[in-house]
Amino acid sequence: MRIVVIGGSGLIGSKLVTMLSEQRHEAVAASPKSGVNTVTGEGLAGVLEGASVVVDVSNSPSFEDAAVMEFFTTSTRNLLTYGAAAGVGHHVALSVVGTERLSASGYFRAKIAQEKLIKESSIPFSIVHATQFFEFVTSIADAATDGNTVRLAPVLIQPMAADDVASAVARITIGTPVNGTVEVAGPEQFRLDELIRRSLDTQNDPRQVIADPHARYFGAELKERTLIPSNGASLAETRFEDWLSRATAQSETLSLKGT
Ligand SMILES: NC(=O)c1ccc[n+]([C@@H]2O[C@H](COP(=O)([O-])OP(=O)(O)OC[C@H]3O[C@@H](n4cnc5c(N)ncnc54)[C@H](OP(=O)(O)O)[C@@H]3O)[C@@H](O)[C@H]2O)c1
């Protein structure tokens, strides 16, 4: 199957291209780096020729409210229009568990708009809702940092490894369109403030994490279960502590080698 991976150079996209290629599919990485721009339409018609599936794992270069809305709406409209013209039979998109509960955030309003366009289109689709990637934990801290302080709501979070996200997206990509949303999550729940504190401690990061029930997460206040999937979610295997020890060992090896 020819499968076009939009955002194929990104964190999830590059893993997905490798996994699909290993399963003998013709997986094509498409992004501005390879001359395909979903916002301007550049290169889209060419790359979609003969494609059975499009997987959208792209992300906006800017998280500013207007920019991110413009990115996801224009890009998704183009993908669906060019995809329909090319006879694409399955549109897969990666989004976030709890998106529908996070409309106070500009980023999540854009993801809601992206999902709405996909649901209204004529192309059979699967939307994958994943929880926060382990790899994204430092970005969560950075977004919540003021000086030396990181303010986070002490709510539940059930993060997962990017490798497990890519495996789940690969499985859904080669399956039948569900014309709905599938949830995937990590194996364990944490308190958001504790997870970030643990991660910063491991990196000897001196920032102090403060539990604040009203702290905003990318612009939105969180309730106890806003970031938690429903009971039917499929759960990935990799545990945070195992991932953290591997990531720490890897970065120590790299620094020993002077890279
Ligand atoms: N972070 C999380 O915890 C989390 C959780 C659940 C779901 N998600 C979702 O996962 C998705 C992927 O995230 P990620 O972290 O893997 O992304 P990422 O590493 O930031 O990669 C973004 C990708 O988007 C591409 N891109 C940017 N502008 C583009 C354009 N105009 N046309 C086509 N491609 C463009 C980039 O291409 P270039 O390299 O060529 O610039 C890159 O390949 C996002 O939609 C996000 O909402 C994230």
The ligand as an SDF file (V2000), in Angstrom:
LIG
                    3D

 48 52  0  0  0  0  0  0  0  0999 V2000
    3.0650   16.1070   22.0870 N   0  0  0  0  0  0  0  0  0  0  0  0
    2.1830   15.2700   22.6100 C   0  0  0  0  0  0  0  0  0  0  0  0
    2.2990   14.8460   23.7690 O   0  0  0  0  0  0  0  0  0  0  0  0
    1.0290   14.8050   21.7560 C   0  0  0  0  0  0  0  0  0  0  0  0
    0.0900   13.9330   22.3160 C   0  0  0  0  0  0  0  0  0  0  0  0
   -0.9260   13.4290   21.4940 C   0  0  0  0  0  0  0  0  0  0  0  0
   -1.0140   13.8410   20.1560 C   0  0  0  0  0  0  0  0  0  0  0  0
   -0.1000   14.7340   19.6580 N   0  0  0  0  0  0  0  0  0  0  0  0
   -0.2020   15.1210   18.2280 C   0  0  0  0  0  0  0  0  0  0  0  0
    0.8380   14.4620   17.5270 O   0  0  0  0  0  0  0  0  0  0  0  0
    1.0640   15.1540   16.3030 C   0  0  0  0  0  0  0  0  0  0  0  0
    2.5360   15.0620   15.9240 C   0  0  0  0  0  0  0  0  0  0  0  0
    3.3670   15.5600   16.9260 O   0  0  0  0  0  0  0  0  0  0  0  0
    4.9490   15.4380   16.8500 P   0  0  0  0  0  0  0  0  0  0  0  0
    5.4580   15.8540   18.1990 O   0  0  0  0  0  0  0  0  0  0  0  0
    5.3620   14.1080   16.2920 O   0  0  0  0  0  0  0  0  0  0  0  0
    5.3180   16.5680   15.7940 O   0  0  0  0  0  0  0  0  0  0  0  0
    6.7660   17.1840   15.4610 P   0  0  0  0  0  0  0  0  0  0  0  0
    7.8670   16.2690   15.8810 O   0  0  0  0  0  0  0  0  0  0  0  0
    6.7770   18.5980   15.9580 O   0  0  0  0  0  0  0  0  0  0  0  0
    6.7430   17.2060   13.8690 O   0  0  0  0  0  0  0  0  0  0  0  0
    5.9460   18.1080   13.1660 C   0  0  0  0  0  0  0  0  0  0  0  0
    5.9290   17.6850   11.7180 C   0  0  0  0  0  0  0  0  0  0  0  0
    5.0320   18.5530   11.0220 O   0  0  0  0  0  0  0  0  0  0  0  0
    5.6360   18.9100    9.8030 C   0  0  0  0  0  0  0  0  0  0  0  0
    5.0880   20.1410    9.2640 N   0  0  0  0  0  0  0  0  0  0  0  0
    5.2010   21.4020    9.7740 C   0  0  0  0  0  0  0  0  0  0  0  0
    4.6430   22.2950    8.9210 N   0  0  0  0  0  0  0  0  0  0  0  0
    4.1560   21.5700    7.8660 C   0  0  0  0  0  0  0  0  0  0  0  0
    3.4930   21.9190    6.6670 C   0  0  0  0  0  0  0  0  0  0  0  0
    3.1970   23.1880    6.3490 N   0  0  0  0  0  0  0  0  0  0  0  0
    3.1740   20.9250    5.7850 N   0  0  0  0  0  0  0  0  0  0  0  0
    3.4680   19.6220    6.0800 C   0  0  0  0  0  0  0  0  0  0  0  0
    4.1050   19.2310    7.2000 N   0  0  0  0  0  0  0  0  0  0  0  0
    4.4360   20.2050    8.0820 C   0  0  0  0  0  0  0  0  0  0  0  0
    7.1290   19.0290   10.1400 C   0  0  0  0  0  0  0  0  0  0  0  0
    7.8700   18.9920    8.9290 O   0  0  0  0  0  0  0  0  0  0  0  0
    9.3880   19.6110    8.7570 P   0  0  0  0  0  0  0  0  0  0  0  0
   10.2710   18.7600    9.6450 O   0  0  0  0  0  0  0  0  0  0  0  0
    9.6850   19.4340    7.3050 O   0  0  0  0  0  0  0  0  0  0  0  0
    9.2870   21.0380    9.2120 O   0  0  0  0  0  0  0  0  0  0  0  0
    7.2990   17.7890   11.0040 C   0  0  0  0  0  0  0  0  0  0  0  0
    7.4760   16.6480   10.2080 O   0  0  0  0  0  0  0  0  0  0  0  0
    0.4910   16.5600   16.5070 C   0  0  0  0  0  0  0  0  0  0  0  0
   -0.6150   16.7430   15.6460 O   0  0  0  0  0  0  0  0  0  0  0  0
    0.0060   16.5930   17.9470 C   0  0  0  0  0  0  0  0  0  0  0  0
   -1.2100   17.2890   18.1130 O   0  0  0  0  0  0  0  0  0  0  0  0
    0.9060   15.2070   20.4250 C   0  0  0  0  0  0  0  0  0  0  0  0
  1  2  1  0
  2  3  2  0
  2  4  1  0
  4  5  1  0
  4 48  2  0
  5  6  2  0
  6  7  1  0
  7  8  2  0
  8  9  1  0
  8 48  1  0
  9 10  1  0
  9 46  1  0
 10 11  1  0
 11 12  1  0
 11 44  1  0
 12 13  1  0
 13 14  1  0
 14 15  2  0
 14 16  1  0
 14 17  1  0
 17 18  1  0
 18 19  2  0
 18 20  1  0
 18 21  1  0
 21 22  1  0
 22 23  1  0
 23 24  1  0
 23 42  1  0
 24 25  1  0
 25 26  1  0
 25 36  1  0
 26 27  1  0
 26 35  1  0
 27 28  2  0
 28 29  1  0
 29 30  1  0
 29 35  2  0
 30 31  1  0
 30 32  2  0
 32 33  1  0
 33 34  2  0
 34 35  1  0
 36 37  1  0
 36 42  1  0
 37 38  1  0
 38 39  2  0
 38 40  1  0
 38 41  1  0
 42 43  1  0
 44 45  1  0
 44 46  1  0
 46 47  1  0
M  CHG  2   8   1  16  -1
M  END
$$$$
